[in-house]
């Protein structure tokens, strides 16, 4: 604001009263300046093919269901780019996927938590970019043999899936990371994957409690020494959608896949993709 006053004072010295430095003049200048910058930046984005958050959101809204795989052997070909959603059976994975895609029934959750034991694939804009909804974990109702089977399947997927570019771990903001959350993070570390943590159902806590939970979870993640980002998320309040869209857009390379039909993707070094540190919040 001080710089603007000096600018108008300079104009006043040149043009006299036509450039009077008052709040109204500053406001008018600010409005025109911001309109120009928005137009200019939008033009640059088009010229240099730079994807914006809005661009990512438009593509993500085109997400469609692809298939459900009971085992890794029945998953789609290991090409393109995938981002996996993982979390306990009550963490809100289905709600997060439905909210970010603006589709109420895209991802469906079982009425009996822990009973949906399938890997669900969703195409984001094209078959080369996929969201993967991993089976929920942590419920006692699931037979022990099934638990062991799926733990092994999840480990193999996170460590060995070449097209997997990152893991989004969802956890209820009201609870610290539990044993199997940390196990998923260790597997992600073994697979050299970046991790983005959604502290879901943030609307359940007041702002001060949210910050405390965020800090505590950050400390847990830092102790694991893996690349991570974290944010608050609420499906109920639609909070954190922009941050999540940016994560998905970057990890799924959405800007590169708009006009690609049949292409071979080089997945080398995808695990080195990094995130900007953000803060999110979710609901189931």
GUKE-710199 format. One record per residue (C-alpha): residue number from 0; x, y, z; residue in three letters. Coordinates in pm, whole numbers, plus 50000, padded with zeros to 5 digits. Example, Ala and Ser with C-alpha at 12.3 -4.5 7.8 and 13.67 -1.06 7.14 Angstrom:
% GUKE-710199
  nr    c1    c2    c3 rest
   0 51230 49550 50780  ALA
   1 51367 49894 50714  SER
//
This chain:
% GUKE-710199
  nr    c1    c2    c3 rest
   0 50000 50000 50000  UNK
   1 50290 50238 50081  UNK
   2 50443 50171 49742  UNK
   3 50110 50248 49576  UNK
   4 50090 50579 49764  UNK
   5 50439 50669 49647  UNK
   6 50341 50571 49294  UNK
   7 50036 50796 49299  UNK
   8 50235 51078 49460  UNK
   9 50476 51051 49169  UNK
  10 50187 51068 48924  UNK
  11 50046 51364 49112  UNK
  12 50370 51550 49067  UNK
  13 50352 51485 48694  UNK
  14 49981 51514 48622  UNK
  15 49861 51725 48912  UNK
  16 49519 51659 49063  UNK
  17 49434 51396 48800  UNK
  18 49642 51153 49002  UNK
  19 49530 51240 49353  UNK
  20 49649 50983 49606  UNK
  21 49338 50877 49795  UNK
  22 49193 50544 49896  UNK
  23 48945 50536 49610  UNK
  24 49221 50586 49354  UNK
  25 49426 50313 49517  UNK
  26 49131 50076 49515  UNK
  27 49057 50142 49147  UNK
  28 49421 50092 49056  UNK
  29 49434 49771 49260  UNK
  30 49125 49630 49088  UNK
  31 49258 49703 48740  UNK
  32 49604 49577 48830  UNK
  33 49471 49247 48967  UNK
  34 49241 49200 48667  UNK
  35 49539 49254 48438  UNK
  36 49757 49009 48632  UNK
  37 49489 48739 48633  UNK
  38 49442 48779 48259  UNK
  39 49819 48788 48201  UNK
  40 49887 48478 48411  UNK
  41 49600 48292 48246  UNK
  42 49745 48379 47906  UNK
  43 50088 48254 48012  UNK
  44 49932 47931 48138  UNK
  45 49775 47873 47797  UNK
  46 50090 47964 47602  UNK
  47 50323 47745 47809  UNK
  48 50065 47472 47877  UNK
  49 50077 47528 48254  UNK
  50 49808 47342 48444  UNK
  51 49622 47531 48716  UNK
  52 49424 47396 49010  UNK
  53 49104 47468 48817  UNK
  54 49237 47269 48520  UNK
  55 49314 46974 48745  UNK
  56 48969 46991 48903  UNK
  57 48799 46986 48562  UNK
  58 48986 46670 48466  UNK
  59 48930 46504 48803  UNK
  60 48554 46558 48766  UNK
  61 48571 46334 48458  UNK
  62 48678 46037 48671  UNK
  63 48501 45711 48586  UNK
  64 48499 45365 48743  UNK
  65 48726 45118 48565  UNK
  66 48729 44783 48746  UNK
  67 48754 44601 49079  UNK
  68 49038 44355 49123  UNK
  69 49027 44083 49392  UNK
  70 49402 44022 49351  UNK
  71 49703 44205 49211  UNK
  72 49712 43966 48917  UNK
  73 49380 44108 48793  UNK
  74 49484 44474 48816  UNK
  75 49509 44686 48498  UNK
  76 49842 44679 48308  UNK
  77 50122 44834 48509  UNK
  78 50160 45143 48287  UNK
  79 50067 45509 48316  UNK
  80 50028 45675 48654  UNK
  81 49842 45570 48968  UNK
  82 49773 45732 49305  UNK
  83 49654 45503 49583  UNK
  84 49407 45599 49857  UNK
  85 49459 45397 50176  UNK
  86 49327 45412 50530  UNK
  87 49131 45241 50802  UNK
  88 48782 45126 50712  UNK
  89 48624 45428 50882  UNK
  90 48875 45691 50764  UNK
  91 48653 45830 50488  UNK
  92 48820 45709 50168  UNK
  93 48496 45679 49973  UNK
  94 48379 46022 50083  UNK
  95 48712 46178 49989  UNK
  96 48707 46025 49641  UNK
  97 48343 46118 49584  UNK
  98 48400 46474 49706  UNK
  99 48711 46546 49499  UNK
 100 48545 46404 49186  UNK
 101 48209 46574 49261  UNK
 102 48030 46240 49220  UNK
 103 47819 46111 49508  UNK
 104 47817 45742 49415  UNK
 105 48150 45690 49237  UNK
 106 48322 45515 49527  UNK
 107 48093 45307 49745  UNK
 108 48160 45197 50100  UNK
 109 48030 44876 50253  UNK
 110 47763 44898 50524  UNK
 111 47981 44654 50718  UNK
 112 48322 44822 50763  UNK
 113 48615 44610 50655  UNK
 114 48415 44376 50431  UNK
 115 48501 44540 50098  UNK
 116 48819 44354 50004  UNK
 117 48876 44468 49646  UNK
 118 49120 44703 49479  UNK
 119 48904 44955 49291  UNK
 120 49045 45147 48994  UNK
 121 48909 45477 48859  UNK
 122 49024 45641 48536  UNK
 123 49097 46013 48573  UNK
 124 49047 46179 48235  UNK
 125 49200 45881 48055  UNK
 126 49296 45520 48119  UNK
 127 49657 45632 48168  UNK
 128 49583 45814 48496  UNK
 129 49414 45622 48776  UNK
 130 49295 45668 49132  UNK
 131 49319 45341 49324  UNK
 132 49094 45276 49624  UNK
 133 49271 45017 49838  UNK
 134 49079 44791 50080  UNK
 135 49017 44941 50423  UNK
 136 49199 44788 50716  UNK
 137 49179 44769 51093  UNK
 138 48847 44600 51166  UNK
 139 48815 44294 51388  UNK
 140 48521 44153 51189  UNK
 141 48756 44049 50909  UNK
 142 48883 43689 50941  UNK
 143 49250 43665 51039  UNK
 144 49340 43470 50724  UNK
 145 49190 43743 50508  UNK
 146 49380 44009 50703  UNK
 147 49710 43834 50642  UNK
 148 49630 43781 50274  UNK
 149 49547 44147 50214  UNK
 150 49841 44275 50413  UNK
 151 50067 44083 50178  UNK
 152 49877 44207 49873  UNK
 153 49900 44568 49990  UNK
 154 50271 44536 50060  UNK
 155 50337 44393 49714  UNK
 156 50131 44666 49552  UNK
 157 50298 44956 49734  UNK
 158 50652 44825 49696  UNK
 159 50648 44679 49346  UNK
 160 50380 44859 49141  UNK
 161 50578 45057 48880  UNK
 162 50295 45292 48782  UNK
 163 50227 45397 49142  UNK
 164 50350 45754 49189  UNK
 165 50230 45828 49542  UNK
 166 50023 45721 49841  UNK
 167 49743 45926 49994  UNK
 168 49692 45804 50350  UNK
 169 49364 45899 50515  UNK
 170 49331 45906 50890  UNK
 171 49065 46041 51125  UNK
 172 49193 46369 51270  UNK
 173 49066 46267 51615  UNK
 174 49319 45982 51639  UNK
 175 49695 45953 51606  UNK
 176 49842 45722 51344  UNK
 177 49788 45361 51445  UNK
 178 50002 45052 51391  UNK
 179 49876 44961 51046  UNK
 180 49886 45324 50930  UNK
 181 50255 45320 51015  UNK
 182 50294 44984 50842  UNK
 183 50151 45134 50523  UNK
 184 50396 45422 50555  UNK
 185 50689 45182 50594  UNK
 186 50583 45000 50278  UNK
 187 50556 45333 50097  UNK
 188 50907 45414 50212  UNK
 189 51030 45075 50085  UNK
 190 50865 45155 49751  UNK
 191 51028 45502 49750  UNK
 192 50687 45668 49731  UNK
 193 50599 46019 49848  UNK
 194 50309 46026 50094  UNK
 195 50031 46280 50131  UNK
 196 49831 46251 50454  UNK
 197 49470 46363 50478  UNK
 198 49354 46434 50832  UNK
 199 48991 46358 50764  UNK
 200 48673 46471 50939  UNK
 201 48842 46793 51045  UNK
 202 48499 46950 51089  UNK
 203 48468 46738 51403  UNK
 204 48728 46953 51582  UNK
 205 48765 47321 51655  UNK
 206 49050 47512 51491  UNK
 207 49283 47491 51791  UNK
 208 49236 47115 51822  UNK
 209 49294 47079 51447  UNK
 210 49632 47252 51475  UNK
 211 49730 47031 51768  UNK
 212 49638 46713 51578  UNK
 213 49824 46838 51272  UNK
 214 50140 46902 51474  UNK
 215 50124 46564 51649  UNK
 216 50080 46375 51323  UNK
 217 50365 46570 51162  UNK
 218 50595 46458 51443  UNK
 219 50496 46095 51384  UNK
 220 50565 46128 51012  UNK
 221 50898 46304 51061  UNK
 222 51016 46016 51278  UNK
 223 50965 45780 50982  UNK
 224 51203 45983 50763  UNK
 225 51004 45966 50440  UNK
 226 50891 46239 50198  UNK
 227 50547 46355 50306  UNK
 228 50299 46639 50302  UNK
 229 49991 46675 50520  UNK
 230 49668 46869 50520  UNK
 231 49325 46898 50680  UNK
 232 49027 46772 50483  UNK
 233 48650 46775 50530  UNK
 234 48410 46620 50282  UNK
 235 48123 46777 50476  UNK
 236 48255 47133 50451  UNK
 237 48431 47082 50116  UNK
 238 48755 47194 50279  UNK
 239 49094 47107 50132  UNK
 240 48974 47028 49779  UNK
 241 49218 47263 49604  UNK
 242 49519 47116 49783  UNK
 243 49412 46760 49708  UNK
 244 49345 46846 49342  UNK
 245 49699 46984 49309  UNK
 246 49845 46667 49460  UNK
 247 49648 46443 49225  UNK
 248 49721 46663 48925  UNK
 249 50095 46653 48986  UNK
 250 50121 46285 49074  UNK
 251 49894 46172 48791  UNK
 252 50068 46402 48541  UNK
 253 49726 46516 48424  UNK
 254 49862 46800 48212  UNK
 255 50062 46550 48008  UNK
 256 49775 46309 47945  UNK
 257 49507 46537 47800  UNK
 258 49563 46440 47438  UNK
 259 49727 46101 47476  UNK
 260 49547 45791 47351  UNK
 261 49806 45521 47296  UNK
 262 50140 45606 47451  UNK
 263 50410 45429 47644  UNK
 264 50493 45609 47963  UNK
 265 50839 45612 48114  UNK
 266 50788 45541 48483  UNK
 267 51154 45573 48575  UNK
 268 51214 45807 48870  UNK
 269 50841 45864 48929  UNK
 270 50894 45771 49292  UNK
 271 51109 46082 49329  UNK
 272 50815 46316 49265  UNK
 273 50785 46559 49555  UNK
 274 50490 46754 49700  UNK
 275 50454 47102 49835  UNK
 276 50377 47079 50208  UNK
 277 50007 47158 50255  UNK
 278 49738 47107 50517  UNK
 279 49411 46911 50453  UNK
 280 49082 46778 50611  UNK
 281 48819 46496 50528  UNK
 282 48481 46334 50611  UNK
 283 48327 45992 50544  UNK
//
